[in-house]
Amino acid sequence: MLLAELEIFHSRPIAPTRRLSLGYMYLPVDPAPGFGGLLLGAVLSVHIREVDEDFHVDVQRLLTEIERGGRVVQPRLRHRFQVDRHGLTHSSHRLVGAGDSVEFEMNNNGSALQQVLGSIYALERLDEATRAVLIPVMRKSLTWRGPIGPSFITYLAGSRTSSVSALADPRAWALDVLGFPGGTVKPSKREVMSRFRASMRDAHPDHGGDEKRASKVMMDISEARRILLDAL
């Protein structure tokens, strides 16, 4: 299942000029950072590690300009951003769902710097309110040095779970985890805590819970409680 996709057009390695454009973008960002925000952050995080450190300050400056909504003067970082894609090759990056887990697919046919710039210019194409939410996410992704997997997703999303259903609709996922009946909209704090305690008791191996899955289940239960209490 396709969750997000970004297509970046860029000059070929042997081309005398360095040009950049954007192709197909499917970047859902609600609830923030959304699957689109996670994909942009992953593209940035994966490729910034391969970019000469002399360019890192300029990358931060470019993010700041986009955050302020100002006009980005071209060329930037030795590349000219344009609308025309004629004569350019492309790279594509996707976030896909496999069951209730997610997986990043990076297909890079250009330089690391081209992918970094592509992710940032894709951010610029989003509306002002969305940019304001995603800029901090992009900045966080610049500091990540671990693998691009579940831990990266929880780091960017500020969540303890990386499941597709939790990222797509946190409230619905949390209600389901705590066993609230269908149609429940906004349970009280007392109801949440009651369901939380009952669920934790049932999940514990001493009360018949699956010993191998207990840690993951109990972590999900705690995260579901946090989501619902934060919404009160």
C-alpha positions as CSV (number, residue, x, y, z in Angstrom):
1,M,0.0,0.0,0.0
2,L,1.4,3.3,-1.1
3,L,1.5,5.8,1.8
4,A,3.6,8.6,0.3
5,E,5.8,9.2,-2.7
6,L,8.2,11.9,-4.0
7,E,9.7,12.1,-7.5
8,I,12.8,14.3,-8.0
9,F,14.0,15.2,-11.5
10,H,17.7,16.2,-11.7
11,S,20.6,16.5,-14.1
12,R,22.5,13.4,-15.0
13,P,26.0,13.0,-13.5
14,I,27.7,13.8,-16.8
15,A,25.6,16.9,-17.5
16,P,27.6,20.2,-17.5
17,T,24.7,22.1,-15.7
18,R,23.2,21.2,-12.4
19,R,19.4,21.5,-12.5
20,L,16.6,20.3,-10.3
21,S,12.8,19.9,-10.6
22,L,10.0,18.0,-8.9
23,G,7.7,15.4,-10.4
24,Y,4.9,13.4,-8.8
25,M,4.3,14.2,-5.2
26,Y,1.9,12.3,-2.9
27,L,2.6,13.7,0.6
28,P,-0.3,13.4,3.0
29,V,0.5,15.3,6.2
30,D,-2.6,14.9,8.4
31,P,-2.2,14.2,11.2
32,A,1.2,15.9,11.3
33,P,3.8,14.9,10.4
34,G,1.8,12.4,8.3
35,F,3.2,9.9,6.0
36,G,4.4,12.7,3.7
37,G,6.3,14.4,6.4
38,L,8.0,11.1,7.4
39,L,9.0,10.5,3.8
40,L,10.5,14.0,3.4
41,G,12.4,13.6,6.6
42,A,13.7,10.2,5.6
43,V,15.0,11.4,2.3
44,L,16.7,14.3,4.0
45,S,18.2,12.2,6.8
46,V,19.5,9.4,4.5
47,H,21.2,11.7,2.0
48,I,22.5,14.6,4.2
49,R,25.0,12.1,5.6
50,E,26.7,11.9,2.2
51,V,26.7,15.6,1.5
52,D,29.9,17.6,2.0
53,E,29.7,19.2,5.5
54,D,30.6,22.5,3.9
55,F,27.1,22.6,2.5
56,H,25.3,21.8,5.7
57,V,25.1,25.4,6.9
58,D,23.6,26.3,3.5
59,V,21.0,23.6,3.8
60,Q,19.9,25.0,7.2
61,R,19.8,28.5,5.7
62,L,17.5,27.2,2.9
63,L,15.2,25.7,5.4
64,T,15.1,28.9,7.3
65,E,14.2,30.9,4.1
66,I,11.4,28.5,3.3
67,E,10.2,28.7,6.9
68,R,9.9,32.5,6.6
69,G,8.1,32.2,3.3
70,G,10.5,34.3,1.4
71,R,11.5,33.9,-2.2
72,V,14.3,31.5,-2.7
73,V,16.9,33.0,-5.1
74,Q,18.4,30.6,-7.6
75,P,20.7,28.9,-8.0
76,R,21.2,27.5,-4.5
77,L,23.9,25.0,-3.4
78,R,25.2,25.0,-7.1
79,H,21.8,23.8,-8.4
80,R,19.1,25.7,-10.2
81,F,15.5,24.7,-9.3
82,Q,13.2,24.9,-12.3
83,V,9.8,23.8,-13.5
84,D,10.9,22.3,-16.9
85,R,12.0,18.6,-16.6
86,H,13.2,18.3,-20.2
87,G,16.5,16.4,-20.4
88,L,16.5,15.5,-16.7
89,T,16.6,12.0,-15.2
90,H,14.8,11.2,-12.0
91,S,14.9,9.5,-8.6
92,S,11.8,8.3,-6.7
93,H,11.3,7.7,-3.0
94,R,8.3,6.0,-1.4
95,L,6.8,5.0,1.9
96,V,4.8,1.9,1.7
97,G,2.7,-0.1,4.1
98,A,3.1,-3.8,4.6
99,G,0.4,-5.0,6.9
100,D,0.6,-2.6,9.9
101,S,4.3,-1.8,9.4
102,V,5.9,0.7,7.1
103,E,8.9,0.6,4.9
104,F,11.0,3.2,3.0
105,E,12.0,2.6,-0.6
106,M,14.7,4.9,-1.8
107,N,15.6,4.8,-5.5
108,N,18.3,7.3,-6.0
109,N,19.7,7.9,-9.5
110,G,21.5,11.2,-8.7
111,S,23.7,12.8,-6.1
112,A,22.9,13.0,-2.4
113,L,22.8,16.8,-2.6
114,Q,20.1,16.6,-5.3
115,Q,17.9,14.4,-3.1
116,V,18.4,16.7,-0.1
117,L,17.4,19.7,-2.2
118,G,14.5,17.8,-3.7
119,S,13.0,17.0,-0.3
120,I,13.4,20.7,0.8
121,Y,11.8,22.1,-2.4
122,A,9.0,19.6,-2.0
123,L,8.4,21.0,1.5
124,E,8.3,24.5,-0.1
125,R,5.4,23.4,-2.3
126,L,3.1,22.7,0.7
127,D,0.9,25.3,2.3
128,E,2.2,27.7,4.9
129,A,0.5,26.1,7.9
130,T,1.9,22.7,6.9
131,R,5.4,24.0,6.3
132,A,5.3,25.5,9.8
133,V,4.6,22.1,11.3
134,L,7.0,20.2,9.2
135,I,10.1,22.5,9.4
136,P,10.9,21.2,12.9
137,V,10.5,17.7,11.7
138,M,13.0,18.3,8.9
139,R,15.4,19.9,11.3
140,K,15.1,16.8,13.6
141,S,15.8,14.5,10.6
142,L,19.1,16.3,10.0
143,T,20.4,15.2,13.4
144,W,19.3,11.5,13.1
145,R,22.2,9.1,12.6
146,G,20.5,5.8,13.2
147,P,18.8,3.4,10.8
148,I,15.8,4.6,8.8
149,G,13.2,2.3,10.3
150,P,10.7,2.1,13.2
151,S,12.9,4.0,15.7
152,F,13.3,6.9,13.1
153,I,9.6,7.0,12.7
154,T,8.8,7.2,16.4
155,Y,11.6,9.9,16.8
156,L,10.1,12.1,14.1
157,A,6.4,11.5,14.9
158,G,6.9,11.9,18.7
159,S,5.1,8.6,19.2
160,R,6.0,5.3,20.8
161,T,4.6,3.3,17.9
162,S,5.3,3.1,14.2
163,S,2.2,1.2,13.1
164,V,0.3,2.3,10.0
165,S,-3.0,2.6,11.8
166,A,-1.6,4.6,14.7
167,L,0.1,7.1,12.4
168,A,-2.9,7.4,10.1
169,D,-5.5,8.0,12.8
170,P,-4.0,8.1,16.3
171,R,-7.3,8.6,18.2
172,A,-9.1,5.8,16.5
173,W,-6.1,3.5,17.0
174,A,-5.9,4.4,20.7
175,L,-9.6,3.8,21.2
176,D,-9.3,0.4,19.6
177,V,-6.2,-0.5,21.7
178,L,-8.0,0.2,24.9
179,G,-11.1,-1.6,23.8
180,F,-13.6,1.2,23.7
181,P,-16.7,0.3,21.8
182,G,-17.3,1.6,18.3
183,G,-18.8,5.0,18.2
184,T,-16.9,6.3,21.2
185,V,-15.7,9.8,20.5
186,K,-14.2,11.4,23.6
187,P,-14.0,9.2,26.7
188,S,-13.4,10.9,30.0
189,K,-10.1,10.7,31.9
190,R,-11.7,8.3,34.3
191,E,-12.9,6.0,31.5
192,V,-9.4,6.1,29.9
193,M,-7.6,5.2,33.1
194,S,-10.1,2.4,33.8
195,R,-9.6,0.9,30.4
196,F,-5.8,1.4,30.7
197,R,-5.6,-0.5,34.0
198,A,-7.8,-3.3,32.8
199,S,-5.8,-3.6,29.5
200,M,-2.4,-3.6,31.3
201,R,-3.7,-6.3,33.7
202,D,-4.9,-8.5,30.8
203,A,-1.6,-8.0,28.9
204,H,0.6,-9.0,31.8
205,P,2.0,-12.6,31.5
206,D,1.0,-13.2,35.2
207,H,-2.6,-12.7,34.1
208,G,-2.6,-14.8,31.0
209,G,-1.0,-12.3,28.5
210,D,1.3,-13.5,25.8
211,E,4.8,-13.4,27.3
212,K,6.5,-12.9,24.0
213,R,4.3,-10.0,23.0
214,A,3.7,-8.5,26.4
215,S,6.3,-5.7,26.1
216,K,5.0,-4.5,22.8
217,V,1.4,-4.8,23.8
218,M,1.9,-2.9,27.0
219,M,3.9,-0.2,25.2
220,D,1.0,0.3,22.8
221,I,-1.5,0.4,25.7
222,S,0.6,3.2,27.4
223,E,0.8,5.1,24.1
224,A,-2.9,4.8,23.6
225,R,-3.5,6.2,27.1
226,R,-1.2,9.2,26.3
227,I,-2.9,10.0,23.0
228,L,-6.4,10.0,24.6
229,L,-5.4,11.9,27.7
230,D,-3.5,14.5,25.6
231,A,-6.8,15.1,23.6
232,L,-8.8,16.0,26.7
